[in-house]
Amino acid sequence: MSERPVSAQKKFVETALVLFAERGYFGVSLADVAGELALTKQSVLYHFKTKDALYGAVIDDIAKRLDVILEDVLAVTGSPRQRVQAYLARMYAHMQTQPRDARLITRELLDNLDRTETGQHWYLKRFLDVSVALISALPTWQGEPEDRVRAAAYQLIGAVCYFVISDATLAAIWGRKAVDGMDTDFLAALFRQAGLDGE
């Protein structure tokens, strides 16, 4: 059985993910994406009418991958603490294997000031909302103001993404062996900071 060929649209999305993760939204043009595939800008425009449409498809692709994680975590039976631990562990494992997702999520959440005024669709909203719901189910967070719970969820997401995308810099500062040790202990340290390490 032969593999299905990758569609042109999927190739554009995959290539754009790499470029947007490296350069940010404003550092990439449709011509850049086409050039990476040795095609013309018109070939990208055939599938995506604007750079916003292509960027939206990239973020939507990431959101779908995060939805898979969320669905797995929501199926976990156990205490709220165990679900949040599973959520952080799954997200961390995903970001380690897909560091461009971590980089682009960080850029999308922090580096889009010019687009916040005109944003029509927020692809990561469900991911953020479910993250907040998982945290708010913890006994220590029940009854807390929603804004405080959102801040906690955002800090946990940020900690995972920031650590993953800082790998090369930290290795240059402290050495690969130290960073490998940090990697091994990252979740335990995050659980401890978040009060998730004990019953």
VOLOGU-215886 format. One record per residue: residue in one letter; residue number from 1; x, y, z of N, C-alpha, C in turn. Coordinates in pm, whole numbers, padded with zeros to 5 digits, always signed. Each point is the difference from the previous one (the first is absolute). Example, Ala and Ser with C-alpha at 12.3 -4.5 7.8 and 13.67 -1.06 7.14 Angstrom:
# VOLOGU-215886
+------+-----+--------+--------+--------+--------+--------+--------+--------+--------+--------+
| rest |  nr |    npx |    npy |    npz |   capx |   capy |   capz |    cpx |    cpy |    cpz |
+------+-----+--------+--------+--------+--------+--------+--------+--------+--------+--------+
|    a |   1 | +01319 | -00569 | +00780 | -00089 | +00119 | +00000 | +00090 | +00120 | +00000 |
|    s |   2 | -00035 | +00105 | -00072 | +00082 | +00119 | +00006 | -00077 | +00109 | +00073 |
+------+-----+--------+--------+--------+--------+--------+--------+--------+--------+--------+
END
This chain:
# VOLOGU-215886
+------+-----+--------+--------+--------+--------+--------+--------+--------+--------+--------+
| rest |  nr |    npx |    npy |    npz |   capx |   capy |   capz |    cpx |    cpy |    cpz |
+------+-----+--------+--------+--------+--------+--------+--------+--------+--------+--------+
|    m |   1 | +00084 | -00118 | +00000 | -00084 | +00118 | +00000 | +00089 | +00124 | +00000 |
|    s |   2 | -00021 | +00088 | -00095 | +00084 | +00120 | -00010 | -00054 | +00111 | +00088 |
|    e |   3 | +00091 | +00087 | +00043 | -00039 | +00115 | +00082 | -00071 | +00103 | -00085 |
|    r |   4 | -00100 | +00065 | +00061 | -00069 | +00108 | -00071 | +00095 | +00118 | -00014 |
|    p |   5 | +00001 | +00061 | -00117 | +00086 | +00118 | -00016 | -00048 | +00115 | +00087 |
|    v |   6 | +00094 | +00079 | +00048 | -00036 | +00116 | +00081 | -00058 | +00107 | -00091 |
|    s |   7 | -00115 | +00054 | +00037 | -00064 | +00102 | -00083 | +00083 | +00128 | +00000 |
|    a |   8 | -00019 | +00077 | -00106 | +00072 | +00128 | -00010 | -00035 | +00090 | +00117 |
|    q |   9 | -00126 | +00001 | +00039 | -00045 | +00083 | +00111 | +00073 | -00038 | +00128 |
|    k |  10 | +00012 | -00132 | +00025 | +00069 | -00048 | +00120 | +00148 | +00039 | -00004 |
|    k |  11 | +00062 | -00009 | -00117 | +00141 | +00039 | -00013 | +00019 | +00148 | +00034 |
|    f |  12 | -00094 | +00083 | -00047 | +00008 | +00142 | +00031 | -00012 | +00024 | +00150 |
|    v |  13 | -00093 | -00070 | +00064 | -00021 | +00016 | +00145 | +00124 | -00046 | +00076 |
|    e |  14 | +00056 | -00115 | -00037 | +00119 | -00052 | +00069 | +00119 | +00094 | -00017 |
|    t |  15 | +00018 | +00050 | -00120 | +00112 | +00092 | -00027 | -00021 | +00132 | +00073 |
|    a |  16 | -00123 | +00049 | -00002 | -00029 | +00126 | +00068 | +00021 | -00014 | +00151 |
|    l |  17 | -00034 | -00115 | +00057 | +00023 | -00022 | +00144 | +00146 | +00020 | +00034 |
|    v |  18 | +00089 | -00059 | -00080 | +00143 | +00014 | +00025 | +00041 | +00147 | -00006 |
|    l |  19 | -00045 | +00069 | -00103 | +00041 | +00140 | -00018 | -00061 | +00092 | +00106 |
|    f |  20 | -00130 | -00015 | +00027 | -00063 | +00084 | +00102 | +00061 | -00025 | +00138 |
|    a |  21 | +00034 | -00126 | +00029 | +00061 | -00031 | +00129 | +00137 | +00065 | +00012 |
|    e |  22 | +00075 | +00003 | -00110 | +00135 | +00059 | +00002 | -00002 | +00152 | -00003 |
|    r |  23 | -00091 | +00059 | -00081 | +00007 | +00144 | -00026 | -00118 | +00081 | +00053 |
|    g |  24 | -00105 | -00067 | +00043 | -00120 | +00071 | +00042 | -00087 | +00038 | -00117 |
|    y |  25 | -00120 | +00044 | +00029 | -00098 | +00034 | -00103 | +00053 | +00107 | -00095 |
|    f |  26 | +00057 | +00106 | +00054 | +00042 | +00112 | -00083 | +00131 | -00024 | -00074 |
|    g |  27 | +00070 | -00106 | +00035 | +00127 | -00031 | -00066 | -00013 | -00095 | -00117 |
|    v |  28 | -00122 | -00034 | -00036 | -00022 | -00098 | -00107 | -00099 | +00056 | -00100 |
|    s |  29 | +00030 | -00019 | -00128 | -00093 | +00039 | -00106 | -00046 | -00125 | -00074 |
|    l |  30 | -00106 | +00014 | -00077 | -00046 | -00113 | -00081 | +00108 | -00040 | -00101 |
|    a |  31 | +00075 | +00097 | -00049 | +00110 | -00030 | -00093 | +00108 | -00084 | +00069 |
|    d |  32 | +00024 | +00025 | +00129 | +00097 | -00080 | +00075 | -00044 | -00146 | +00007 |
|    v |  33 | -00128 | -00021 | +00029 | -00053 | -00136 | +00010 | +00011 | -00070 | -00135 |
|    a |  34 | -00041 | +00069 | -00105 | +00009 | -00058 | -00134 | +00145 | -00031 | -00036 |
|    g |  35 | +00089 | +00093 | +00031 | +00142 | -00017 | -00033 | +00061 | -00123 | +00065 |
|    e |  36 | -00040 | -00029 | +00123 | +00050 | -00119 | +00070 | -00035 | -00128 | -00074 |
|    l |  37 | -00110 | +00004 | -00075 | -00046 | -00118 | -00075 | +00032 | +00011 | -00149 |
|    a |  38 | +00079 | +00102 | -00035 | +00038 | +00025 | -00140 | -00124 | +00018 | -00088 |
|    l |  39 | -00098 | +00074 | +00054 | -00122 | +00029 | -00074 | -00019 | +00152 | -00006 |
|    t |  40 | -00104 | +00042 | -00068 | -00028 | +00143 | -00010 | -00099 | +00042 | +00108 |
|    k |  41 | +00001 | +00128 | +00028 | -00096 | +00055 | +00097 | -00144 | -00028 | -00045 |
|    q |  42 | -00023 | +00000 | -00130 | -00134 | -00026 | -00052 | -00050 | -00139 | +00039 |
|    s |  43 | +00091 | -00096 | +00012 | -00042 | -00135 | +00039 | -00050 | -00002 | +00145 |
|    v |  44 | +00059 | +00084 | +00085 | -00050 | +00010 | +00137 | -00134 | +00071 | -00001 |
|    l |  45 | -00011 | +00107 | -00076 | -00124 | +00078 | -00007 | -00117 | -00082 | -00053 |
|    y |  46 | +00029 | -00102 | -00080 | -00106 | -00087 | -00051 | -00070 | -00072 | +00117 |
|    h |  47 | +00077 | -00039 | +00101 | -00054 | -00074 | +00114 | -00037 | +00090 | +00118 |
|    f |  48 | +00076 | +00109 | +00017 | -00022 | +00092 | +00112 | -00002 | +00141 | -00057 |
|    k |  49 | -00112 | +00065 | +00013 | -00017 | +00131 | -00064 | +00085 | +00110 | +00065 |
|    t |  50 | +00035 | -00019 | +00128 | +00078 | +00100 | +00072 | +00099 | -00068 | +00094 |
|    k |  51 | +00095 | +00077 | +00047 | +00093 | -00053 | +00100 | -00075 | -00035 | +00128 |
|    d |  52 | -00101 | +00080 | +00036 | -00082 | -00030 | +00119 | -00066 | -00137 | -00012 |
|    a |  53 | -00048 | -00032 | -00120 | -00066 | -00130 | -00020 | +00100 | -00115 | +00017 |
|    l |  54 | +00120 | +00017 | -00051 | +00103 | -00103 | +00016 | +00042 | -00012 | +00146 |
|    y |  55 | +00020 | +00113 | +00064 | +00038 | -00002 | +00142 | -00111 | -00065 | +00083 |
|    g |  56 | -00125 | +00033 | -00030 | -00112 | -00062 | +00069 | +00000 | -00151 | -00016 |
|    a |  57 | +00032 | -00047 | -00120 | +00004 | -00145 | -00023 | +00112 | -00065 | +00082 |
|    v |  58 | +00112 | +00069 | +00014 | +00111 | -00052 | +00081 | -00041 | -00008 | +00147 |
|    i |  59 | -00058 | +00107 | +00053 | -00041 | +00000 | +00141 | -00113 | -00100 | +00023 |
|    d |  60 | -00090 | -00012 | -00096 | -00108 | -00098 | +00011 | +00056 | -00141 | +00006 |
|    d |  61 | +00104 | -00027 | -00078 | +00066 | -00131 | +00002 | +00057 | -00030 | +00139 |
|    i |  62 | +00065 | +00099 | +00059 | +00053 | -00017 | +00136 | -00115 | -00022 | +00099 |
|    a |  63 | -00106 | +00079 | -00013 | -00115 | -00013 | +00090 | -00059 | -00141 | -00007 |
|    k |  64 | -00003 | -00058 | -00119 | -00051 | -00137 | -00015 | +00090 | -00100 | +00072 |
|    r |  65 | +00131 | +00019 | -00007 | +00092 | -00089 | +00072 | -00020 | +00015 | +00151 |
|    l |  66 | -00021 | +00122 | +00046 | -00025 | +00023 | +00143 | -00134 | -00059 | +00042 |
|    d |  67 | -00099 | +00003 | -00089 | -00130 | -00061 | +00031 | +00013 | -00150 | +00026 |
|    v |  68 | +00088 | -00065 | -00074 | +00022 | -00143 | +00023 | +00053 | -00022 | +00141 |
|    i |  69 | +00093 | +00085 | +00042 | +00053 | -00010 | +00138 | -00113 | +00023 | +00100 |
|    l |  70 | -00079 | +00103 | -00022 | -00109 | +00031 | +00093 | -00100 | -00114 | +00010 |
|    e |  71 | -00036 | -00059 | -00114 | -00096 | -00110 | +00002 | +00055 | -00119 | +00078 |
|    d |  72 | +00129 | -00030 | -00018 | +00063 | -00108 | +00076 | -00003 | +00029 | +00150 |
|    v |  73 | +00029 | +00124 | +00035 | +00005 | +00038 | +00142 | -00141 | -00001 | +00059 |
|    l |  74 | -00098 | +00047 | -00074 | -00137 | +00001 | +00051 | -00054 | -00141 | +00019 |
|    a |  75 | +00060 | -00098 | -00068 | -00041 | -00140 | +00016 | +00067 | -00067 | +00120 |
|    v |  76 | +00097 | +00068 | +00060 | +00070 | -00056 | +00116 | -00096 | -00009 | +00118 |
|    t |  77 | -00008 | -00119 | +00059 | -00078 | -00013 | +00122 | +00096 | +00015 | +00117 |
|    g |  78 | -00044 | +00066 | +00100 | +00087 | +00026 | +00114 | -00032 | +00135 | +00058 |
|    s |  79 | +00084 | +00041 | +00091 | -00023 | +00127 | +00068 | +00032 | +00118 | -00092 |
|    p |  80 | -00052 | +00117 | +00033 | +00036 | +00120 | -00078 | +00152 | +00019 | -00005 |
|    r |  81 | +00069 | -00031 | +00110 | +00146 | +00014 | +00003 | +00064 | -00093 | -00104 |
|    q |  82 | -00048 | -00123 | -00008 | +00054 | -00094 | -00098 | -00028 | +00044 | -00142 |
|    r |  83 | -00115 | +00062 | -00022 | -00032 | +00049 | -00134 | +00091 | +00116 | -00039 |
|    v |  84 | +00024 | +00091 | +00093 | +00089 | +00112 | -00031 | +00143 | -00050 | -00022 |
|    q |  85 | +00043 | -00097 | +00079 | +00133 | -00059 | -00022 | +00007 | -00064 | -00139 |
|    a |  86 | -00104 | -00074 | -00036 | -00004 | -00063 | -00132 | +00002 | +00105 | -00111 |
|    y |  87 | -00075 | +00107 | +00023 | -00006 | +00111 | -00098 | +00138 | +00061 | -00021 |
|    l |  88 | +00067 | +00032 | +00108 | +00133 | +00061 | -00011 | +00101 | -00097 | -00060 |
|    a |  89 | -00008 | -00126 | +00040 | +00094 | -00100 | -00054 | -00021 | -00020 | -00149 |
|    r |  90 | -00126 | -00009 | -00044 | -00029 | -00018 | -00142 | +00042 | +00123 | -00081 |
|    m |  91 | -00031 | +00118 | +00053 | +00036 | +00121 | -00071 | +00152 | +00012 | -00010 |
|    y |  92 | +00070 | -00031 | +00108 | +00145 | +00008 | +00000 | +00060 | -00098 | -00100 |
|    a |  93 | -00049 | -00123 | -00001 | +00050 | -00100 | -00095 | -00025 | +00045 | -00144 |
|    h |  94 | -00118 | +00056 | -00024 | -00031 | +00048 | -00135 | +00094 | +00113 | -00041 |
|    m |  95 | +00018 | +00096 | +00087 | +00084 | +00115 | -00035 | +00146 | -00041 | -00020 |
|    q |  96 | +00045 | -00102 | +00071 | +00137 | -00047 | -00020 | +00018 | -00061 | -00139 |
|    t |  97 | -00103 | -00070 | -00047 | +00009 | -00060 | -00133 | -00040 | +00098 | -00110 |
|    q |  98 | -00073 | +00105 | +00036 | -00045 | +00102 | -00096 | +00038 | +00139 | +00051 |
|    p |  99 | +00129 | +00028 | +00013 | +00039 | +00130 | +00058 | -00047 | +00120 | -00081 |
|    r | 100 | -00025 | -00019 | -00129 | -00052 | +00113 | -00078 | -00140 | +00037 | +00046 |
|    d | 101 | -00078 | -00099 | +00044 | -00132 | +00032 | +00056 | +00017 | +00089 | +00123 |
|    a | 102 | +00096 | -00037 | +00086 | +00024 | +00079 | +00121 | +00043 | +00142 | -00036 |
|    r | 103 | +00088 | +00011 | -00097 | +00050 | +00133 | -00040 | -00113 | +00085 | -00058 |
|    l | 104 | -00082 | -00061 | -00086 | -00105 | +00078 | -00065 | -00113 | +00033 | +00098 |
|    i | 105 | -00031 | -00091 | +00092 | -00100 | +00032 | +00104 | +00047 | +00119 | +00082 |
|    t | 106 | +00128 | +00000 | +00036 | +00055 | +00112 | +00076 | -00012 | +00129 | -00080 |
|    r | 107 | +00035 | -00008 | -00126 | -00012 | +00119 | -00085 | -00145 | +00045 | -00013 |
|    e | 108 | -00091 | -00095 | -00018 | -00142 | +00034 | -00018 | -00056 | +00066 | +00125 |
|    l | 109 | +00040 | -00047 | +00116 | -00055 | +00055 | +00124 | +00066 | +00131 | +00043 |
|    l | 110 | +00125 | +00020 | -00040 | +00073 | +00117 | +00050 | +00042 | +00101 | -00107 |
|    d | 111 | +00011 | -00043 | -00124 | +00066 | +00080 | -00102 | -00096 | +00045 | -00110 |
|    n | 112 | -00125 | +00022 | +00035 | -00096 | +00034 | -00106 | -00077 | +00129 | +00030 |
|    l | 113 | +00068 | +00096 | +00062 | -00069 | +00122 | +00043 | -00074 | +00070 | -00113 |
|    d | 114 | +00061 | +00003 | -00118 | -00065 | +00068 | -00111 | -00125 | -00073 | -00048 |
|    r | 115 | -00005 | -00130 | +00019 | -00113 | -00078 | -00049 | -00113 | -00013 | +00103 |
|    t | 116 | +00025 | +00035 | +00125 | -00105 | -00017 | +00100 | -00122 | +00087 | -00029 |
|    e | 117 | +00022 | +00112 | -00066 | -00112 | +00090 | -00031 | -00090 | -00057 | -00109 |
|    t | 118 | +00057 | -00078 | -00091 | -00075 | -00047 | -00116 | -00026 | -00149 | +00001 |
|    g | 119 | +00049 | -00073 | +00099 | -00016 | -00145 | +00004 | -00146 | -00041 | -00003 |
|    q | 120 | -00034 | -00085 | -00096 | -00139 | -00044 | -00016 | -00023 | -00136 | +00065 |
|    h | 121 | +00104 | -00081 | +00003 | -00016 | -00137 | +00050 | +00122 | -00033 | +00087 |
|    w | 122 | -00028 | -00043 | +00121 | +00109 | -00034 | +00093 | +00006 | -00152 | +00012 |
|    y | 123 | +00089 | -00060 | -00076 | +00008 | -00146 | -00013 | +00038 | -00068 | +00132 |
|    l | 124 | +00072 | +00068 | +00086 | +00046 | -00061 | +00124 | -00097 | +00022 | +00117 |
|    k | 125 | -00114 | +00062 | -00025 | -00093 | +00030 | +00109 | -00048 | -00126 | +00072 |
|    r | 126 | -00038 | -00103 | -00073 | -00047 | -00123 | +00066 | +00110 | -00060 | +00086 |
|    f | 127 | +00120 | -00003 | -00053 | +00113 | -00053 | +00075 | +00018 | +00077 | +00131 |
|    l | 128 | -00006 | +00132 | -00008 | +00015 | +00082 | +00121 | -00117 | -00020 | +00096 |
|    d | 129 | -00123 | -00006 | -00054 | -00117 | -00017 | +00085 | +00002 | -00134 | +00074 |
|    v | 130 | +00036 | -00107 | -00071 | +00006 | -00132 | +00064 | +00113 | -00004 | +00102 |
|    s | 131 | +00110 | +00065 | -00031 | +00112 | +00008 | +00095 | -00046 | +00065 | +00130 |
|    v | 132 | -00075 | +00108 | -00011 | -00053 | +00071 | +00117 | -00097 | -00091 | +00076 |
|    a | 133 | -00085 | -00072 | -00072 | -00097 | -00089 | +00066 | +00071 | -00111 | +00078 |
|    l | 134 | +00108 | -00054 | -00057 | +00075 | -00104 | +00070 | +00060 | +00053 | +00130 |
|    i | 135 | +00058 | +00120 | -00005 | +00060 | +00060 | +00119 | -00109 | +00033 | +00103 |
|    s | 136 | -00113 | +00053 | -00046 | -00105 | +00042 | +00093 | -00063 | -00118 | +00072 |
|    a | 137 | +00016 | -00122 | -00053 | -00055 | -00119 | +00066 | +00087 | -00047 | +00117 |
|    l | 138 | +00122 | +00052 | +00010 | +00088 | -00038 | +00111 | -00058 | +00055 | +00130 |
|    p | 139 | +00001 | -00080 | +00107 | -00055 | +00048 | +00128 | +00060 | +00133 | +00046 |
|    t | 140 | +00129 | +00019 | -00022 | +00065 | +00124 | +00045 | -00042 | +00121 | -00081 |
|    w | 141 | -00062 | -00021 | -00117 | -00040 | +00111 | -00085 | -00151 | +00020 | -00004 |
|    q | 142 | -00075 | -00090 | +00058 | -00145 | +00016 | -00001 | -00040 | +00124 | +00080 |
|    g | 143 | -00089 | +00077 | -00057 | -00046 | +00121 | +00065 | +00088 | +00121 | -00023 |
|    e | 144 | +00114 | -00021 | -00067 | +00088 | +00114 | -00030 | -00059 | +00080 | -00116 |
|    p | 145 | +00029 | +00129 | -00005 | -00050 | +00080 | -00113 | +00052 | -00056 | -00133 |
|    e | 146 | -00086 | +00005 | -00101 | +00037 | -00058 | -00130 | +00126 | +00064 | -00058 |
|    d | 147 | +00017 | +00129 | +00021 | +00119 | +00066 | -00053 | +00127 | -00059 | +00060 |
|    r | 148 | -00004 | -00035 | +00128 | +00116 | -00058 | +00067 | +00029 | -00141 | -00056 |
|    v | 149 | -00107 | -00075 | -00025 | +00016 | -00135 | -00056 | +00056 | +00010 | -00142 |
|    r | 150 | -00049 | +00096 | -00076 | +00053 | +00021 | -00136 | +00148 | +00034 | +00005 |
|    a | 151 | +00039 | +00083 | +00095 | +00141 | +00036 | +00013 | +00084 | -00124 | +00032 |
|    a | 152 | -00051 | -00086 | +00087 | +00074 | -00122 | +00036 | +00013 | -00093 | -00120 |
|    a | 153 | -00109 | -00018 | -00075 | +00004 | -00086 | -00118 | +00100 | +00055 | -00102 |
|    y | 154 | -00006 | +00130 | -00020 | +00089 | +00064 | -00097 | +00147 | -00015 | +00041 |
|    q | 155 | +00027 | +00010 | +00130 | +00137 | -00018 | +00048 | +00050 | -00142 | -00025 |
|    l | 156 | -00086 | -00099 | +00020 | +00040 | -00139 | -00022 | +00028 | -00025 | -00149 |
|    i | 157 | -00089 | +00047 | -00086 | +00020 | -00014 | -00145 | +00130 | +00069 | -00040 |
|    g | 158 | +00018 | +00122 | +00051 | +00121 | +00076 | -00031 | +00125 | -00069 | +00046 |
|    a | 159 | -00004 | -00059 | +00119 | +00118 | -00070 | +00052 | +00041 | -00114 | -00091 |
|    v | 160 | -00098 | -00078 | -00047 | +00030 | -00113 | -00089 | +00058 | +00051 | -00131 |
|    c | 161 | -00068 | +00093 | -00064 | +00046 | +00050 | -00130 | +00135 | +00068 | +00011 |
|    y | 162 | +00016 | +00084 | +00101 | +00124 | +00076 | +00014 | +00120 | -00091 | +00024 |
|    f | 163 | -00018 | -00102 | +00083 | +00111 | -00092 | +00025 | +00040 | -00073 | -00127 |
|    v | 164 | -00098 | -00049 | -00074 | +00030 | -00075 | -00122 | +00073 | +00086 | -00102 |
|    i | 165 | -00045 | +00123 | -00019 | +00064 | +00082 | -00104 | +00131 | +00062 | +00046 |
|    s | 166 | +00032 | -00013 | +00128 | +00126 | +00054 | +00052 | +00113 | -00102 | +00002 |
|    d | 167 | -00026 | -00120 | -00047 | +00095 | -00111 | +00009 | +00141 | +00038 | -00047 |
|    a | 168 | +00012 | +00050 | -00121 | +00132 | +00030 | -00057 | +00072 | +00109 | +00080 |
|    t | 169 | -00073 | +00102 | +00042 | +00060 | +00108 | +00077 | +00049 | -00049 | +00135 |
|    l | 170 | -00084 | -00079 | +00068 | +00040 | -00052 | +00130 | +00119 | -00095 | -00011 |
|    a | 171 | +00004 | -00079 | -00108 | +00113 | -00090 | -00022 | +00128 | +00080 | -00022 |
|    a | 172 | -00010 | +00113 | -00068 | +00118 | +00084 | -00022 | +00048 | +00062 | +00132 |
|    i | 173 | -00094 | +00032 | +00087 | +00035 | +00063 | +00128 | +00054 | -00102 | +00100 |
|    w | 174 | -00074 | -00111 | +00020 | +00033 | -00094 | +00107 | +00057 | -00132 | -00050 |
|    g | 175 | -00006 | -00025 | -00130 | +00050 | -00126 | -00054 | -00114 | -00099 | -00021 |
|    r | 176 | +00022 | -00088 | -00098 | -00103 | -00097 | -00037 | -00036 | -00093 | +00115 |
|    k | 177 | +00100 | -00044 | +00077 | -00027 | -00094 | +00110 | -00094 | +00064 | +00104 |
|    a | 178 | +00023 | +00125 | +00032 | -00086 | +00069 | +00097 | -00142 | +00014 | -00053 |
|    v | 179 | -00014 | +00033 | -00127 | -00133 | +00017 | -00057 | -00072 | -00134 | -00010 |
|    d | 180 | +00075 | -00106 | -00029 | -00062 | -00133 | -00001 | -00052 | -00035 | +00140 |
|    g | 181 | +00074 | +00039 | +00102 | -00046 | -00021 | +00137 | -00123 | +00083 | +00030 |
|    m | 182 | -00001 | +00124 | -00046 | -00118 | +00086 | +00019 | -00121 | -00060 | -00070 |
|    d | 183 | +00024 | -00054 | -00119 | -00107 | -00062 | -00077 | -00061 | -00117 | +00077 |
|    t | 184 | +00086 | -00081 | +00061 | -00046 | -00114 | +00078 | -00083 | +00046 | +00120 |
|    d | 185 | +00039 | +00110 | +00061 | -00066 | +00047 | +00123 | -00106 | +00107 | -00023 |
|    f | 186 | -00021 | +00039 | -00126 | -00088 | +00113 | -00027 | -00142 | -00020 | +00055 |
|    l | 187 | -00061 | -00114 | -00033 | -00139 | -00021 | +00045 | -00010 | -00007 | +00151 |
|    a | 188 | +00095 | -00068 | +00065 | -00004 | -00009 | +00146 | +00009 | +00140 | +00062 |
|    a | 189 | +00088 | +00084 | -00057 | +00014 | +00137 | +00051 | -00127 | +00081 | -00025 |
|    l | 190 | -00061 | -00018 | -00119 | -00123 | +00073 | -00033 | -00114 | -00046 | +00091 |
|    f | 191 | -00011 | -00131 | +00021 | -00104 | -00051 | +00090 | +00017 | +00057 | +00141 |
|    r | 192 | +00125 | +00005 | +00046 | +00026 | +00051 | +00135 | -00041 | +00148 | +00009 |
|    q | 193 | +00042 | +00079 | -00098 | -00034 | +00143 | +00001 | -00150 | +00022 | -00004 |
|    a | 194 | -00071 | -00086 | -00074 | -00144 | +00016 | -00015 | -00078 | -00068 | +00111 |
|    g | 195 | +00071 | -00060 | +00097 | -00067 | -00068 | +00111 | -00066 | -00129 | -00041 |
|    l | 196 | +00057 | -00068 | -00103 | -00059 | -00123 | -00052 | +00079 | -00124 | +00040 |
|    d | 197 | +00100 | +00016 | +00086 | +00090 | -00112 | +00027 | -00045 | -00087 | +00118 |
|    g | 198 | -00102 | +00037 | +00069 | -00048 | -00082 | +00112 | -00149 | -00019 | -00008 |
|    e | 199 | -00050 | -00097 | +00074 | -00145 | -00022 | +00008 | -00054 | +00104 | +00093 |
+------+-----+--------+--------+--------+--------+--------+--------+--------+--------+--------+
END
